[in-house]
Amino acid sequence: MTLGQASKTYNIPKTTLADRVYGKYATDHIDAKTVLSADEEQRIAKWVVHMSRVGYGRTRHGLCTVVQKILYDTGRETPFLVNKLGRQPLRGFLKRHPYLFVTTIQLGKERAVITIEII
């Protein structure tokens, strides 16, 4: 099927299909490697939930700083600037742990609530 035919059949702009076919924009990284092990990620997720329950909801910056400290303490090299997570790795972490609610501001105790618990 040509791009023109696919465009008409599925009602998708031809340029959008061409961009995808010819790789103009990067797609999500499938099976991208993480800098933390699954166990470490699970421990951090549990910590975020615990801190929220006691009234200290974590910010995105705070979460990235915790990961940075873990990486420094274990002496691991990462592709990140000063071993600190950027937006995309943080987004991947939050996708892998969708029950977490991480904010840009520190929440007060009355607002720091996690609705879904880790099992």
N, C-alpha and C positions, 0 to 999 in steps of 0.2 A: 504494500500500500504506500502510495506517495504521501508526502507531507500535506499536499493540497487536499487529497482525498480524506486523510485522517482528520484534517482540520474541519472539513465539511461534515464528516460522519459524526464526530464527537463534539462539535461546536466549540473547538479550542482554537485560539488564534494561531495562524501558521508560524508566526515568529516565535511564539512560546514553544511550540513543538520543535522548531529548528534549534532554538537555544538549548533545549534539553538533549536533543539528538547529538548535536555537535559539541556538547560540554562547555558551553559558554559560562555557565555558573556552576560552582562546586555543589555537589549534593552532600547529604549527610554522610558522615563517615561510618560505614557499616563495620562493626566489630573493631572500632577504634580502641586502642589500648588505653587503659587508665593508669594513672601514676600510683594509685592506691590499690591494695588487694581488696577482694570482695569482703574479707573479714574486717579490714580497716574501715572500709566504707560503711559497713553495717554498724560498727562501733561508733563512728561519728554520727550516723543517723540516730542511733539510740541516745547519744549524748545531746543532740539537738532537741529531741523530744523531751528528755529529762529536764533540760534547762528551761524549756517552755513551761513545763508543768510546775516548776518552782518559781515561775514568774520572770524568767530571764530569756525571753525569746531572742534568738540570734539573728543578726543582720547578715546580709550577703558578704559584706566586708569582713565581719567577724568570723564567718565560716571559712573564708579564704585564708584568713590569718592563721586559723587553727591548722588547716592543711599545710600551710607554709611551715609552721613550727614542726609538724610531724616530719616533713621532708627534710628540714635542716637537722633535726635530732637523729634521723636515721642515715643521714649523709647521702641521700639519693640525689642524683642529677636529673633535672627535668628540662624540657624545652621551654619552660616558662621563664619569663623575666623575673629574676630574684626568687625563683621557686614559688611564685604566687599564682594561683589559679586565675585564669581570665574568664571572660563571659561564657565562651563556648564550653570549656570543661565544667564550669559550674552548672550551666544549663544541662549538660549531660548527667551530672550527679543528681540534679533535681528530677530529671526524667526517670532515672533509675530508682528514685525514692519519691514517688509522686505524693505520698502522704505528708511530706514535709512542707511547711509553709515558712519560707525564709523571707524576711522583709528588708526594706532598705533603711528602716528606722527601728530603733529599740522600742519594743512594745512594753507597756505597763503590765503589771501582773494580771489585772482584770481582763486584758485583751490577748494575752499570750496563751492561746489555747490551741492544742492540736486535736483535731476531731477524729483522726484515724490512728489507732495505736499500732505499734509494731508487734507482730505475733512471734 
